[in-house]
Amino acid sequence: MTHVYRDDYPRPQFARKEWMNLNGEWEFEFDDEQKGDREKWWESKESLSKRIQVPFAFQSKLSGIADPDFHDLVWYRRTFELPEKYKGKKVIIHFGAVDYEASVWINGQLAVTHSGGHTPFQADITNLLQEGENVVVVRAQDYSTDVTLPRGKQYWLKDSASIFYTRTTGIWQTVWLEALSSAHIEKMRMTPDIDRKQIEIKTFFHQNEVKSRLQLKTKIEFKGRLVAEDTTIVTASTETRSIRLHDFNDHGMGGWWSPEHPHLYDVSFELLQDGTVVDQVASYFGMRKISIENGKLCLNNRPYFQRLVLDQGYFPDGNLTPPSDEAIKQDVELTKAMGFNGARKHQKLEDPRYLYWCDRLGLLVYSEAANAYEFSEQYAQQFTQEWQESIERDYNHPSIIGWVPLNESWGVPNILIDEQQQNHALALYYLTKALDKTRPVVSNDGWEMTKTDLFNIHDYEWRKEILTERYQSIENIVGAMPSNRELTVGGFSYEGQPVIVSEFGGIAYKKSDWEGWGYSGAENDEDYANRLKSVVTPLLRSGVVQGYCYTQLTDVEQEINGLLTYDRVPKLPLDQIRNIVEGK
């Protein structure tokens, strides 16, 4: 059994053998004059005038267009023919992400609409297909200047500046088809319990209209060795089973997942209808637990110091879209090679294949939403929907050990005094806890926190003596205002949560042709190493701080405060960075 069937499979934790990749060349058109709706381009037989490489947004070089200007309405078109073996089956079209609103037509008929630029959607297009050539048309609309739109680091002005980067409009993750039987597995939710030595698997089914006998067979293996088998009679649209893992032991930490030992259990599912296999899915899970015990942040019931790096997830030629699966894997490998055991994926819902490599190679991840910048009631509704979809997509990944719905009061700029915005932060905290009881939630990373499981502080102070003094006691930490911001709002105060300095450093060091800025600057390699030590060492030696997140992994456009250049070249030898990061 393998974790994925191919190295470009877009949904590696829910893998089927049969699928059809629709990435590649599509017809493309800017619609600045908004003619497409009037002229019904979705049913036109004429080709669009441009060509684009999907899944790269038109702003990126890899798209083949590389136009960074405002074009908020764009159209895509391509044809496809289904393999013979797809006939007689349900055909589903999947979109990894389209920014921001999408409408999809198959052969001139509307198949699906979706709002939200970072989450996946799909449609059953079986009844819209025809013999031979089929046509798919996508209309994507962005709102580039709307600062209440969940956008992450995409700038609302024309040119990148400060901490904001090039926009992404339209398709920017994989488009693909799969063929299914009328009875099939829709999804599953896997919750590890290392204390009870079991995995809870909740499986969701799509069933035939005609009643038939369905069985689900589950097989779990660890390092090629069979651990458990389970057969369930399917009597409802969901079935939940808790399967005990008899190979599991506490003393040697058995099959526990951690960054140091990223053990994964392979799991395969077979759905049988009247004794015949009608669906097969390959997946995996990690047995790990993240908890807070007596104010200590614990991984697998033991205190665990988190050495994290801030990762923006941008690439020089692809912008938000990585150029290849190998590039994704390389980022994870470089992160680990520099001594970090985790990443805070910043203002981006990352491609599932990034999380796959974090699961496989062993890297903790804080999943952070792409925020808006200003507040409105419409924003609250849009953002909440997208946040729920992101939790739904990524719940099963063992690498994710925390949720971060808000960062630095983005989307809630008046949270200090505005009760409505405080209630939004509170609602996100409790909603996230309702959807996932297993992971901590940070209500507003950096400052102005309401109810929160972790006390995450942003502090770009660069002087060692000030950092040493500030982080030597809880009293000093709580009394400080590192960014001239209150740490709590709305009547909340520090309640003994683990303290993490979740942004710091940001030392600018120019070692490429890119011009840019950082929070403090280094003149040469020796100066850079000393500056790194000056900000990292006080946090490692604090005794109070339980983790840190260094800004940042790579340079990004006009920011040159990465440990790596934008094209992933280390600014110091990896071993030297590792020794500083680990305090050696």
C-alpha positions as CSV (number, residue, x, y, z in Angstrom):
1,M,0.0,0.0,0.0
2,T,1.3,3.5,-0.8
3,H,0.2,6.9,0.5
4,V,-0.6,8.2,-3.0
5,Y,-1.0,6.7,-6.4
6,R,1.0,9.4,-8.3
7,D,3.2,12.2,-7.1
8,D,0.9,14.9,-8.5
9,Y,-2.3,13.5,-7.0
10,P,-4.1,16.6,-5.7
11,R,-5.8,15.1,-2.7
12,P,-3.2,12.7,-1.3
13,Q,-5.1,11.9,1.9
14,F,-8.1,10.6,0.0
15,A,-6.5,8.9,-3.1
16,R,-8.2,6.9,-5.9
17,K,-6.4,5.2,-8.8
18,E,-8.7,6.6,-11.4
19,W,-8.5,10.3,-12.0
20,M,-7.9,12.7,-14.9
21,N,-5.7,15.8,-14.5
22,L,-7.1,18.9,-16.3
23,N,-4.1,21.1,-15.7
24,G,-2.1,22.3,-18.7
25,E,-3.0,24.7,-21.5
26,W,-6.5,26.3,-21.4
27,E,-8.0,29.1,-23.6
28,F,-8.1,32.3,-21.6
29,E,-9.6,35.8,-21.8
30,F,-9.6,39.0,-19.8
31,D,-13.1,40.5,-19.7
32,D,-12.4,44.0,-18.5
33,E,-15.4,45.3,-20.4
34,Q,-17.7,42.6,-18.9
35,K,-18.9,41.3,-22.3
36,G,-18.8,37.6,-21.4
37,D,-22.1,37.5,-19.5
38,R,-24.0,39.6,-22.2
39,E,-22.6,37.4,-25.0
40,K,-22.9,34.1,-23.1
41,W,-19.4,33.0,-23.6
42,W,-20.2,29.8,-21.7
43,E,-22.1,28.5,-24.8
44,S,-19.9,30.1,-27.5
45,K,-18.2,27.9,-30.0
46,E,-15.5,30.4,-30.6
47,S,-12.1,30.1,-29.0
48,L,-10.8,32.6,-26.4
49,S,-7.9,34.7,-27.7
50,K,-5.2,33.9,-25.1
51,R,-3.6,30.7,-23.7
52,I,-2.8,30.1,-20.1
53,Q,-1.1,27.3,-18.2
54,V,-3.4,26.1,-15.4
55,P,-3.1,26.1,-12.4
56,F,-1.0,29.2,-12.5
57,A,-2.8,32.5,-12.1
58,F,-2.3,35.0,-15.0
59,Q,-0.2,37.3,-12.8
60,S,2.5,34.7,-12.6
61,K,5.3,33.9,-15.0
62,L,4.5,30.2,-15.2
63,S,1.0,31.0,-16.4
64,G,2.6,32.2,-19.7
65,I,0.9,35.6,-19.4
66,A,2.6,37.3,-16.4
67,D,0.4,40.4,-16.3
68,P,0.3,41.9,-12.8
69,D,-2.3,44.5,-13.6
70,F,-6.0,44.5,-12.5
71,H,-8.2,42.2,-14.5
72,D,-10.9,41.1,-12.1
73,L,-13.1,39.2,-14.5
74,V,-11.5,36.3,-16.5
75,W,-12.7,33.3,-18.5
76,Y,-11.2,29.9,-19.1
77,R,-12.1,27.2,-21.7
78,R,-10.9,23.8,-22.6
79,T,-12.1,20.6,-24.1
80,F,-11.7,17.0,-22.9
81,E,-12.8,13.5,-23.8
82,L,-13.6,10.9,-21.2
83,P,-11.9,7.5,-21.2
84,E,-14.1,4.6,-22.2
85,K,-13.9,3.2,-18.7
86,Y,-15.6,6.4,-17.3
87,K,-18.8,5.6,-19.1
88,G,-21.7,4.6,-16.9
89,K,-20.1,6.2,-13.8
90,K,-20.6,9.4,-11.9
91,V,-18.1,11.9,-13.1
92,I,-17.0,14.6,-10.7
93,I,-15.1,17.7,-11.5
94,H,-12.8,19.1,-8.8
95,F,-11.2,22.6,-8.3
96,G,-8.5,22.9,-5.7
97,A,-9.0,26.7,-5.4
98,V,-10.3,29.6,-7.6
99,D,-9.9,33.1,-6.4
100,Y,-12.5,34.5,-5.7
101,E,-15.9,33.6,-7.2
102,A,-16.2,30.8,-9.8
103,S,-19.0,29.7,-12.2
104,V,-18.4,26.5,-14.1
105,W,-20.3,25.3,-17.3
106,I,-20.1,21.9,-18.9
107,N,-21.3,22.0,-22.6
108,G,-23.0,25.3,-22.0
109,Q,-24.9,24.2,-18.9
110,L,-24.2,25.6,-15.5
111,A,-22.6,22.9,-13.2
112,V,-21.6,24.8,-10.0
113,T,-20.8,28.1,-8.5
114,H,-18.5,28.8,-5.6
115,S,-17.4,31.7,-3.5
116,G,-14.1,31.7,-1.6
117,G,-10.7,32.0,-3.0
118,H,-8.8,29.4,-1.0
119,T,-11.0,26.3,-0.6
120,P,-11.9,23.4,-2.9
121,F,-15.3,22.7,-4.5
122,Q,-16.7,20.0,-6.8
123,A,-19.7,19.2,-9.0
124,D,-21.3,16.0,-10.3
125,I,-21.3,16.7,-14.1
126,T,-22.6,13.2,-15.2
127,N,-25.8,14.5,-16.7
128,L,-24.1,17.4,-18.5
129,L,-21.7,15.2,-20.5
130,Q,-22.0,14.2,-24.1
131,E,-20.4,11.6,-26.4
132,G,-16.9,12.6,-27.7
133,E,-15.6,16.1,-27.0
134,N,-16.8,18.0,-23.9
135,V,-16.3,21.7,-23.2
136,V,-15.7,23.2,-19.7
137,V,-15.9,26.9,-19.3
138,V,-14.9,28.8,-16.1
139,R,-15.8,32.3,-15.2
140,A,-13.7,33.7,-12.3
141,Q,-14.3,37.0,-10.7
142,D,-12.0,38.7,-8.2
143,Y,-12.5,41.9,-6.2
144,S,-8.9,43.1,-6.0
145,T,-9.5,46.4,-4.3
146,D,-12.1,45.2,-1.8
147,V,-10.3,45.2,1.6
148,T,-13.1,43.3,3.3
149,L,-12.5,40.3,1.1
150,P,-10.5,37.4,2.6
151,R,-7.2,37.9,0.7
152,G,-4.2,37.1,2.8
153,K,-1.1,38.9,1.4
154,Q,-2.6,39.9,-1.9
155,Y,-2.2,43.7,-2.3
156,W,-5.2,45.9,-3.2
157,L,-3.0,48.5,-4.9
158,K,-1.3,47.9,-8.3
159,D,2.3,47.3,-7.2
160,S,3.5,45.1,-4.3
161,A,4.7,47.1,-1.3
162,S,5.5,46.7,2.4
163,I,4.2,43.3,3.6
164,F,1.8,42.8,0.7
165,Y,2.5,40.9,-2.6
166,T,1.2,40.2,-6.1
167,R,-2.4,39.3,-6.4
168,T,-3.9,35.9,-7.5
169,T,-7.0,35.9,-9.6
170,G,-8.8,32.8,-11.0
171,I,-7.6,29.2,-11.0
172,W,-4.5,28.6,-8.9
173,Q,-4.8,25.0,-7.7
174,T,-5.3,21.7,-9.7
175,V,-8.4,21.0,-11.8
176,W,-9.3,17.3,-12.2
177,L,-11.9,14.7,-12.9
178,E,-12.7,11.4,-11.2
179,A,-15.3,8.7,-12.0
180,L,-17.2,7.0,-9.3
181,S,-19.9,4.4,-8.8
182,S,-23.3,5.6,-7.7
183,A,-22.5,4.2,-4.3
184,H,-19.2,5.6,-3.0
185,I,-17.3,7.0,-0.1
186,E,-17.6,10.8,0.1
187,K,-15.1,11.6,2.8
188,M,-13.8,10.4,6.1
189,R,-12.8,12.0,9.4
190,M,-10.0,10.3,11.3
191,T,-9.3,11.2,14.9
192,P,-6.4,9.6,16.7
193,D,-6.5,8.8,20.4
194,I,-3.1,7.8,21.7
195,D,-4.3,7.4,25.3
196,R,-6.8,4.7,24.3
197,K,-4.5,3.4,21.5
198,Q,-7.2,3.7,18.9
199,I,-8.2,5.6,15.8
200,E,-11.8,6.8,15.3
201,I,-12.9,6.8,11.7
202,K,-16.1,8.5,10.7
203,T,-17.0,7.6,7.1
204,F,-19.5,9.5,4.9
205,F,-21.2,7.6,2.1
206,H,-23.2,8.5,-1.1
207,Q,-25.7,5.7,-1.5
208,N,-27.9,4.5,-4.3
209,E,-31.5,5.4,-4.5
210,V,-32.3,1.7,-4.7
211,K,-31.5,0.0,-1.4
212,S,-28.7,-2.5,-1.6
213,R,-26.3,-4.2,0.8
214,L,-23.2,-2.1,1.4
215,Q,-20.2,-3.1,3.4
216,L,-17.1,-1.1,4.3
217,K,-13.8,-3.0,4.7
218,T,-11.0,-1.1,6.4
219,K,-7.4,-2.3,6.5
220,I,-4.7,-0.6,8.5
221,E,-1.0,-1.3,8.0
222,F,2.2,0.1,9.7
223,K,5.4,-0.1,7.8
224,G,3.9,-2.8,5.5
225,R,2.7,-4.9,8.4
226,L,-1.1,-5.5,8.9
227,V,-2.2,-4.0,12.2
228,A,-6.0,-4.2,12.0
229,E,-8.9,-5.1,9.8
230,D,-12.5,-4.1,10.2
231,T,-15.7,-4.8,8.3
232,T,-18.8,-2.7,8.8
233,I,-22.4,-3.1,7.5
234,V,-23.4,0.3,6.1
235,T,-26.8,1.2,7.4
236,A,-26.7,5.0,7.3
237,S,-25.1,7.9,5.4
238,T,-22.3,8.0,8.1
239,E,-20.7,5.2,10.1
240,T,-18.3,5.7,12.9
241,R,-15.9,3.0,14.1
242,S,-13.1,3.1,16.7
243,I,-10.4,0.6,15.8
244,R,-7.8,-0.4,18.4
245,L,-4.2,-0.5,17.3
246,H,-2.7,-3.6,19.0
247,D,0.9,-2.7,18.0
248,F,0.7,0.5,19.9
249,N,2.9,1.0,23.1
250,D,3.8,3.9,25.3
251,H,7.3,2.9,26.3
252,G,9.0,3.1,23.0
253,M,6.5,5.6,21.7
254,G,5.6,2.9,19.2
255,G,3.9,4.4,16.2
256,W,3.5,7.9,17.6
257,W,3.8,10.7,15.0
258,S,6.2,13.5,15.8
259,P,8.6,15.7,13.8
260,E,11.5,13.5,14.9
261,H,9.6,10.3,14.1
262,P,6.9,11.0,11.5
263,H,5.3,7.5,11.7
264,L,2.3,7.1,9.5
265,Y,-0.3,4.3,9.4
266,D,-1.5,3.4,5.9
267,V,-5.2,2.8,5.7
268,S,-7.3,1.4,2.8
269,F,-11.0,1.4,2.4
270,E,-13.1,-0.8,0.1
271,L,-16.8,-0.3,-0.3
272,L,-18.7,-3.4,-1.4
273,Q,-22.2,-3.4,-2.9
274,D,-23.9,-6.8,-2.8
275,G,-20.4,-8.3,-2.5
276,T,-18.8,-6.4,-5.3
277,V,-16.1,-3.8,-4.8
278,V,-17.5,-0.4,-6.1
279,D,-15.0,2.0,-4.5
280,Q,-11.5,2.0,-3.2
281,V,-9.7,4.8,-1.3
282,A,-6.1,4.9,0.0
283,S,-5.3,7.2,3.0
284,Y,-3.1,7.5,6.0
285,F,-3.2,8.9,9.5
286,G,-0.7,9.8,12.3
287,M,-1.1,8.9,15.9
288,R,-0.3,12.0,17.8
289,K,-1.9,14.3,20.4
290,I,-1.5,18.0,21.0
291,S,-2.6,19.2,24.4
292,I,-2.1,21.8,27.1
293,E,-1.4,20.3,30.5
294,N,-0.9,22.6,33.5
295,G,0.0,25.4,31.3
296,K,2.5,23.4,29.3
297,L,2.2,22.8,25.5
298,C,2.5,19.1,25.0
299,L,3.0,16.8,22.0
300,N,2.1,13.2,22.8
301,N,1.6,14.0,26.5
302,R,5.1,15.5,26.9
303,P,6.1,19.2,27.0
304,Y,7.4,20.1,23.5
305,F,9.3,23.3,22.6
306,Q,8.2,24.5,19.2
307,R,10.9,26.0,16.9
308,L,8.8,27.3,14.1
309,V,9.4,29.4,11.0
310,L,7.0,31.8,9.3
311,D,6.3,30.6,5.8
312,Q,4.5,32.8,3.3
313,G,4.2,30.1,0.6
314,Y,5.1,32.3,-2.3
315,F,7.3,31.3,-5.3
316,P,9.2,33.6,-7.7
317,D,7.6,32.3,-10.9
318,G,4.3,30.8,-9.5
319,N,3.3,33.3,-6.8
320,L,0.9,31.4,-4.6
321,T,1.2,28.3,-6.7
322,P,4.3,26.2,-6.3
323,P,6.0,25.3,-9.6
324,S,6.1,21.5,-8.8
325,D,5.6,18.9,-6.1
326,E,9.4,18.7,-5.8
327,A,9.4,22.5,-4.9
328,I,6.9,21.8,-2.2
329,K,9.0,19.0,-0.8
330,Q,12.1,21.1,-1.0
331,D,10.6,23.8,1.2
332,V,9.8,21.2,3.9
333,E,13.2,19.6,3.7
334,L,15.0,23.0,3.9
335,T,12.8,24.0,6.9
336,K,13.8,20.8,8.7
337,A,17.5,21.1,7.7
338,M,17.7,24.5,9.4
339,G,16.6,23.0,12.7
340,F,12.9,24.0,12.7
341,N,10.3,21.4,13.8
342,G,7.4,23.4,12.5
343,A,6.0,26.2,10.4
344,R,3.4,28.8,10.7
345,K,1.9,28.9,7.2
346,H,1.2,32.6,7.0
347,Q,-2.0,34.1,5.5
348,K,-2.5,31.2,3.1
349,L,-4.4,27.9,3.0
350,E,-1.7,25.8,1.5
351,D,-1.9,23.2,-1.2
352,P,-2.8,19.8,0.3
353,R,0.4,18.4,-1.1
354,Y,2.4,20.7,1.2
355,L,0.6,19.2,4.2
356,Y,1.2,15.7,2.8
357,W,4.9,16.3,2.8
358,C,4.8,17.8,6.3
359,D,2.9,14.6,7.4
360,R,5.5,12.4,5.6
361,L,8.7,14.2,6.6
362,G,7.6,15.4,10.0
363,L,6.9,19.1,10.3
364,L,4.3,20.7,12.7
365,V,2.0,23.2,11.0
366,Y,-0.2,26.0,12.3
367,S,-2.9,26.5,9.7
368,E,-3.7,30.1,9.4
369,A,-6.5,31.7,7.4
370,A,-6.0,34.2,4.6
371,N,-7.6,37.2,6.3
372,A,-9.4,40.3,5.1
373,Y,-8.0,43.7,6.1
374,E,-11.2,45.6,7.2
375,F,-14.4,44.5,8.9
376,S,-17.9,44.3,7.6
377,E,-20.9,42.1,8.2
378,Q,-20.6,40.6,4.7
379,Y,-16.9,39.9,5.4
380,A,-17.8,38.0,8.6
381,Q,-20.2,35.8,6.7
382,Q,-17.8,35.2,3.8
383,F,-14.9,34.5,6.0
384,T,-16.7,32.2,8.4
385,Q,-17.9,30.0,5.5
386,E,-14.4,29.8,4.0
387,W,-12.8,29.1,7.4
388,Q,-15.2,26.2,8.0
389,E,-14.3,24.8,4.6
390,S,-10.6,24.9,5.3
391,I,-11.0,23.0,8.6
392,E,-13.2,20.4,6.8
393,R,-10.5,20.0,4.1
394,D,-7.5,19.6,6.4
395,Y,-8.9,18.0,9.6
396,N,-7.1,14.6,9.0
397,H,-3.6,15.9,8.6
398,P,-1.4,14.9,11.7
399,S,1.0,17.8,10.9
400,I,-1.6,20.4,11.7
401,I,-1.5,21.0,15.4
402,G,-3.2,24.4,15.7
403,W,-5.8,26.7,14.0
404,V,-5.2,30.4,13.5
405,P,-8.4,32.1,12.2
406,L,-7.1,35.7,12.8
407,N,-3.7,37.4,12.6
408,E,-2.7,40.8,14.0
409,S,-6.3,42.1,14.1
410,W,-6.6,41.8,10.3
411,G,-10.3,42.0,9.4
412,V,-11.0,43.3,12.9
413,P,-8.8,46.5,13.1
414,N,-11.0,48.1,15.8
415,I,-11.2,45.0,18.0
416,L,-9.6,46.9,20.9
417,I,-12.8,49.0,21.4
418,D,-15.4,47.4,19.0
419,E,-17.6,44.8,20.7
420,Q,-18.9,43.6,17.4
421,Q,-15.4,42.7,16.2
422,Q,-14.5,41.1,19.6
423,N,-17.6,39.0,19.1
424,H,-16.4,37.9,15.7
425,A,-13.1,36.8,17.1
426,L,-14.9,34.9,19.9
427,A,-17.3,33.3,17.5
428,L,-14.4,32.1,15.4
429,Y,-12.7,30.6,18.5
430,Y,-15.8,28.7,19.6
431,L,-16.8,27.7,16.1
432,T,-13.4,26.2,15.5
433,K,-13.5,24.4,18.9
434,A,-17.0,23.0,17.9
435,L,-15.6,21.7,14.6
436,D,-12.4,20.3,16.1
437,K,-12.0,19.4,19.8
438,T,-8.5,18.1,19.4
439,R,-6.4,21.1,18.5
440,P,-5.7,24.5,20.2
441,V,-7.1,27.6,18.6
442,V,-5.4,31.1,18.6
443,S,-8.1,33.8,18.5
444,N,-5.9,36.6,17.2
445,D,-2.3,35.8,16.7
446,G,0.1,38.5,17.8
447,W,-2.0,40.8,20.1
448,E,-5.5,42.0,21.1
449,M,-6.6,38.5,21.9
450,T,-10.0,37.5,23.2
451,K,-10.5,33.9,24.4
452,T,-7.5,31.9,23.2
453,D,-5.7,28.6,23.9
454,L,-2.2,29.9,23.2
455,F,-0.8,33.3,24.2
456,N,0.9,34.2,20.9
457,I,3.0,37.4,20.8
458,H,4.6,39.2,17.9
459,D,7.8,41.0,18.9
460,Y,10.4,42.4,16.4
461,E,12.7,43.8,19.0
462,W,16.3,43.0,17.9
463,R,18.3,43.9,21.0
464,K,19.3,40.9,22.9
465,E,19.3,42.5,26.3
466,I,15.8,43.8,26.0
467,L,14.5,40.4,24.8
468,T,16.3,38.7,27.6
469,E,14.7,41.0,30.2
470,R,11.2,40.9,28.6
471,Y,11.0,37.1,28.4
472,Q,12.5,36.2,31.8
473,S,9.1,36.1,33.6
474,I,5.4,35.9,32.9
475,E,4.9,39.2,34.7
476,N,7.4,41.0,32.3
477,I,5.7,39.4,29.3
478,V,2.2,40.3,30.2
479,G,3.2,43.8,31.2
480,A,5.0,44.4,27.9
481,M,3.5,45.9,24.8
482,P,6.0,44.8,22.1
483,S,4.2,46.3,19.2
484,N,2.6,49.1,21.2
485,R,-0.6,47.0,21.3
486,E,-2.6,45.6,24.1
487,L,-2.2,41.8,24.3
488,T,-5.8,41.2,25.4
489,V,-9.1,42.9,24.8
490,G,-12.8,42.7,25.7
491,G,-12.2,42.0,29.4
492,F,-10.0,39.0,28.8
493,S,-6.6,38.7,30.4
494,Y,-3.7,36.2,30.6
495,E,-5.0,32.9,32.1
496,G,-1.9,30.8,32.2
497,Q,-1.8,29.8,28.6
498,P,1.4,28.6,27.0
499,V,3.4,31.6,25.7
500,I,4.7,31.5,22.1
501,V,6.6,34.3,20.4
502,S,4.9,33.6,17.1
503,E,6.6,36.3,15.1
504,F,10.0,37.8,15.7
505,G,13.4,38.4,13.9
506,G,12.7,39.6,10.4
507,I,16.4,40.4,9.9
508,A,17.0,41.8,6.4
509,Y,20.1,40.5,4.6
510,K,20.5,41.1,0.9
511,K,22.1,38.1,-0.9
512,S,20.3,38.3,-4.2
513,D,19.4,40.8,-6.9
514,W,16.1,41.5,-5.2
515,E,15.8,44.9,-3.5
516,G,13.8,45.1,-0.3
517,W,13.5,45.7,3.4
518,G,13.3,43.9,6.8
519,Y,12.8,44.8,10.4
520,S,16.5,45.1,11.1
521,G,19.5,44.8,8.8
522,A,22.7,42.8,8.6
523,E,25.8,43.9,6.7
524,N,27.7,40.6,6.2
525,D,27.6,36.9,7.1
526,E,29.1,37.4,10.5
527,D,26.8,40.3,11.4
528,Y,23.8,38.3,10.2
529,A,24.8,35.2,12.3
530,N,25.2,37.4,15.4
531,R,21.9,39.1,14.8
532,L,20.2,35.8,14.5
533,K,21.7,34.6,17.8
534,S,20.7,37.8,19.5
535,V,17.0,37.3,18.8
536,V,16.8,33.5,19.1
537,T,18.9,32.9,22.2
538,P,16.8,34.9,24.7
539,L,13.7,32.9,23.7
540,L,15.5,29.5,23.9
541,R,16.8,30.4,27.4
542,S,13.7,32.1,28.7
543,G,12.3,29.1,30.6
544,V,8.9,30.8,30.2
545,V,8.5,30.9,26.4
546,Q,7.3,27.5,25.1
547,G,8.0,28.1,21.4
548,Y,8.9,30.7,18.8
549,C,8.3,31.4,15.1
550,Y,11.1,33.1,13.3
551,T,10.2,35.5,10.4
552,Q,10.8,34.1,7.9
553,L,11.7,31.1,5.7
554,T,12.4,32.9,2.4
555,D,12.6,36.4,0.9
556,V,9.3,37.3,-0.8
557,E,9.2,39.9,-3.5
558,Q,10.3,43.2,-1.8
559,E,10.9,41.5,1.6
560,I,14.5,40.4,2.1
561,N,14.2,39.1,5.6
562,G,14.2,35.4,4.7
563,L,16.8,32.8,5.9
564,L,16.7,31.7,2.2
565,T,16.6,33.9,-0.8
566,Y,13.4,34.0,-2.9
567,D,14.9,31.2,-5.1
568,R,15.7,29.1,-2.0
569,V,19.4,29.7,-1.6
570,P,20.5,29.7,2.1
571,K,22.0,33.0,3.3
572,L,24.3,31.1,5.7
573,P,25.3,27.4,5.6
574,L,22.4,25.3,6.7
575,D,24.3,23.7,9.6
576,Q,25.2,27.2,10.9
577,I,21.6,28.2,10.8
578,R,20.6,25.0,12.5
579,N,23.0,25.5,15.4
580,I,21.5,28.9,16.0
581,V,17.9,27.8,15.7
582,E,18.6,24.9,18.2
583,G,20.8,27.0,20.5
584,K,23.9,24.9,20.0
